Amino acid sequence: METPEPSEAPEDAEAAPSAEQPAPAGIAAQDWAAASADPQYRAAVTDLLGALAYGELSAFERLADDAKLAPTLADKAALARMASAEFHHFEQITERLTMIDADPAEAMAPFAAPLDEFHRMTAPSDWLEGLVKAYVGDAIAADFYREVAVRLDADTRSLVLRVLDDTGHASFAVDKVRAAIEAEPRVGGRLALWARRLMGEALAQAQRVVADRDALSTMLVGGVADGFDLAEIGKMFSRITEAHTRRMAALGLAA
Amino acid sequence: METPEPSEAPEDAEAAPSAEQPAPAGIAAQDWAAASADPQYRAAVTDLLGALAYGELSAFERLADDAKLAPTLADKAALARMASAEFHHFEQITERLTMIDADPAEAMAPFAAPLDEFHRMTAPSDWLEGLVKAYVGDAIAADFYREVAVRLDADTRSLVLRVLDDTGHASFAVDKVRAAIEAEPRVGGRLALWARRLMGEALAQAQRVVADRDALSTMLVGGVADGFDLAEIGKMFSRITEAHTRRMAALGLAA
């Protein structure tokens, strides 16, 4: 998974935490050994790592699939390299799940259906759509995990930030898409529609996950004690949507 | 690429080189710097590494595809791990091509059509067919490259043998296939037919490559000076076919 450009979301969240949010300092200042004493926190982290692991595995499959659409052997190799990088992230996360006594397959299972459905609804019809999807999907996922990272214990946070580290793949996608739009401006309109559809499907699946996974959702809004506030989830989604809009503009696409 | 069990072919070839073959000691005793002075040898090695690189890239894609058919998340992860290992082999070979001043994409290009055609003709229809294909395909490729390795300069030989190193993947396939046949013996008949078809298609494509690539084919039969002998190529193919038959028997399949 990649971080195409620094997301502004976590800074926002740190600079101006909304009044409803408990200060994240509590758990964020702890390590896993201390934080995991709370069974609800443990369940939330298992969910989070399960979702992240399945996301990486699923990104691996998607990129490997897109490699088939590559116009040149060099492009095919570049996509295969990205796929392989996602797989190594997947391995780091599943090792971590095993280390905290969670079964990786069980932890991933609840997220398989929403992610598979997202990919089914957004199968790219050509190479450029595949690139835009990889770029947009990775960026949204990175924004989301950065939002969450500030609420995690130090050990889990360091893993999450490590697997989101920019591997230079985003710039590959951006260069190719920009060049294609310059060569044929009409392509921009089609890809802008495509990016909008990706965002819509991503939000639909994310809302489904939020509705299903209580422990995870409660953690997302910064509290495990008082249940969660749908308005706060809505704010997080809109921060992520705004970051997406800025990224699309940078790419030369109206979002 | 994997070496499911030690192939006997190279030992045969070393123990009883046929009378027509010049002793391989000449080039095999040299390093790349010395051997590459012969432009025909250089062309043959470029071809060989190009074929091997495309084979690895194509194995990456095939395994990533098969991961979709996996019955469990653990199986899916195991296939993704194999795919990623093939990709790392691919990277080693393309780095080597670059080091010897060959363009990897150009070196691979002549082998893309035969390999793509092979995969098109042998798309597995289920998980077990995919496993048998990965096992059979890797084993045949490993046999072939071991046959060739004895004729290579020391530097190229060490790379070729390194990327054929057993990564433990074959035993994964063998275990799963054996268990499936034990659970339902009829499956064995279907998979035996499938393995026969794989071998037939592999030989058809290999013969196409032999007919097209003079420098490579000449090297395969151990001589770059006198042109090549189709009978010798035939012998190599039959050694590889025999090894395949033994492997299928070990798997519980009549070949």
HADDOCK unambig.tbl for C-alpha pairs under 7 A between the chains (distance, minus, plus):
assign (segid A and resid 61 and name CA) (segid B and resid 64 and name CA) 6.11 0.50 0.50
assign (segid A and resid 64 and name CA) (segid B and resid 61 and name CA) 6.12 0.50 0.50
assign (segid A and resid 64 and name CA) (segid B and resid 64 and name CA) 6.24 0.50 0.50
assign (segid A and resid 73 and name CA) (segid B and resid 105 and name CA) 5.78 0.50 0.50
assign (segid A and resid 74 and name CA) (segid B and resid 105 and name CA) 6.40 0.50 0.50
assign (segid A and resid 84 and name CA) (segid B and resid 84 and name CA) 5.07 0.50 0.50
assign (segid A and resid 105 and name CA) (segid B and resid 73 and name CA) 5.80 0.50 0.50
assign (segid A and resid 105 and name CA) (segid B and resid 74 and name CA) 6.46 0.50 0.50
